[in-house]
């Protein structure tokens, strides 16, 4: 599901417009439904600083979304939509990133580069696990990094989308790439779903992440 956002990570790729004399910025990110009552998992950097978040479904329906909670240290965020009466949301199946293996085939789903490419699926393998200390935008000493690395094509706009195994289970949240050109060079990184699920539960129940 794609939604406009004010994304500092990809801000330089979008041309701001003018509205009412003010400077308006918007972009497109990704996310996925995790419950029938409308909770959606995405990246913190996708919704960070956004004044308004809109969710567009595959059938083109659009819903305003409320940011339930964000955690910059893991780059995880939870938003929520209220589906129209009579509409049934179909949540994804969450898998286990711990049981995933290097060399395993994976699929990435998201909205790369522009709205004209919404709901694109790309394939690749798990290239490595446990990647950390990567000099990514927003990285700090408090950042928690334990990325799954994949060579599936992931670009700006894919952030927040699911990385799935061949059984259709989500094993990660696509979050970042290494590239000298700003487009996919075969080095993409996803937050393991086991870590994201723990943070998601805290954000839904308490509105923030808690750790020692």
Residue pairs with C-beta under 8 A, 6 or more apart in sequence:
1 30
1 31
1 32
1 33
1 40
1 55
1 56
1 57
1 58
2 28
2 29
2 30
2 31
2 55
2 56
2 110
2 111
2 115
2 118
2 119
2 157
3 28
3 29
3 31
3 46
3 53
3 54
3 55
3 56
3 65
3 79
4 26
4 27
4 28
4 50
4 52
4 53
4 54
5 26
5 27
5 28
5 29
5 46
5 47
5 48
5 50
5 53
6 25
6 26
6 27
6 48
6 49
6 50
6 51
7 27
7 29
7 45
7 46
7 48
7 159
8 45
8 48
8 49
8 137
8 138
9 45
9 137
9 138
9 159
9 176
10 27
10 156
10 157
10 159
11 25
11 27
13 27
13 156
13 182
14 25
14 26
14 27
16 23
16 24
16 25
17 24
17 26
18 24
27 156
27 157
28 111
28 114
28 115
28 118
28 157
29 42
29 43
29 46
29 47
29 111
29 157
29 159
29 160
30 42
30 46
30 109
30 110
30 111
30 157
30 158
30 159
30 160
30 161
30 162
30 174
31 40
31 41
31 42
31 46
31 55
31 79
31 160
31 161
32 40
32 41
32 42
32 92
32 109
32 160
32 161
32 162
32 170
33 39
33 40
33 89
33 90
33 91
33 92
34 40
34 41
34 91
34 92
34 94
34 200
35 89
35 91
36 88
36 89
36 90
36 91
37 80
37 89
38 80
38 81
38 82
38 83
38 89
39 68
39 78
39 79
39 80
39 200
39 204
40 55
40 65
40 78
40 79
40 80
40 81
41 76
41 77
41 78
41 160
41 173
41 196
41 200
42 77
42 78
42 79
42 159
42 160
42 173
43 75
43 76
43 77
43 159
43 160
43 173
43 175
43 191
44 70
44 71
44 72
44 74
44 75
44 76
44 77
45 75
45 137
45 138
45 159
45 175
46 77
46 159
46 160
47 53
47 67
47 70
47 77
47 79
48 70
48 72
48 77
50 67
52 64
53 64
53 65
53 66
53 67
53 79
54 62
54 63
54 64
54 65
55 62
55 63
55 64
55 65
55 79
55 81
56 62
56 118
57 63
58 119
61 84
61 87
63 81
63 82
63 83
63 84
64 81
65 79
65 80
65 81
66 79
66 80
66 81
67 77
67 78
67 79
68 78
68 79
68 80
68 203
68 204
68 207
69 77
69 78
69 202
69 203
69 204
69 206
69 207
69 208
69 209
70 76
70 77
70 78
70 203
71 77
71 199
71 202
71 203
71 208
71 209
72 138
72 143
73 142
73 143
73 144
73 209
73 211
74 144
74 191
74 195
74 196
74 199
74 209
75 138
75 143
75 175
75 191
76 173
76 191
76 195
76 196
76 199
76 200
76 203
76 209
77 160
77 203
78 200
78 203
78 204
83 89
92 162
92 164
92 168
92 169
92 170
93 167
93 168
93 169
93 170
94 169
94 170
94 193
94 197
95 164
95 165
95 167
95 169
95 170
95 171
95 193
96 169
96 171
96 193
96 194
97 148
97 171
97 172
97 192
97 193
97 194
97 195
98 192
98 194
100 126
100 129
100 148
100 165
100 171
101 126
102 125
102 126
102 127
102 128
102 129
103 125
103 126
104 125
104 126
104 165
104 166
105 123
105 124
105 125
105 165
105 166
106 123
106 124
106 125
106 126
106 150
106 152
106 163
106 164
106 165
106 166
106 171
107 121
107 122
107 123
107 152
107 163
107 164
107 165
107 166
108 121
108 122
108 123
108 124
108 150
108 152
108 153
108 154
108 158
108 161
108 162
108 163
108 164
108 174
108 188
108 190
109 119
109 120
109 121
109 161
109 162
109 164
110 119
110 120
110 154
110 157
110 158
110 159
110 160
110 161
110 162
110 174
111 117
111 118
111 119
111 120
111 157
111 158
111 161
112 120
112 153
112 154
112 155
112 156
112 157
112 158
113 155
113 156
113 157
113 183
114 157
117 157
122 152
122 153
122 154
123 152
124 150
124 151
124 152
124 153
124 186
124 188
125 150
125 151
125 152
126 148
126 149
126 150
127 149
127 150
127 151
127 187
128 148
128 149
129 148
129 149
129 192
130 146
130 147
131 145
131 146
131 147
131 148
131 149
131 189
132 145
132 146
132 147
133 145
134 145
134 147
134 176
134 178
134 189
136 176
136 189
137 176
139 145
144 195
146 191
146 192
146 195
147 175
147 176
147 189
147 190
147 191
147 192
148 163
148 171
148 172
148 189
148 190
148 191
148 192
149 187
149 188
149 189
150 163
150 172
150 188
150 189
150 190
151 186
151 187
151 188
152 163
152 188
153 184
153 186
153 188
154 174
154 177
154 184
154 188
155 177
155 183
155 184
156 182
156 183
158 174
158 188
159 174
159 175
159 176
160 173
160 174
160 175
161 173
161 174
162 170
162 172
162 173
162 174
163 170
163 171
163 172
163 173
163 174
163 190
164 170
164 171
165 171
170 193
171 190
171 192
171 193
172 190
172 191
172 192
172 193
172 196
173 190
173 191
173 193
173 196
174 188
174 189
174 190
175 189
175 190
175 191
176 188
176 189
177 184
177 185
177 187
177 188
177 189
178 185
178 187
178 188
178 189
179 185
179 187
199 209
202 208
202 209
202 210
203 209
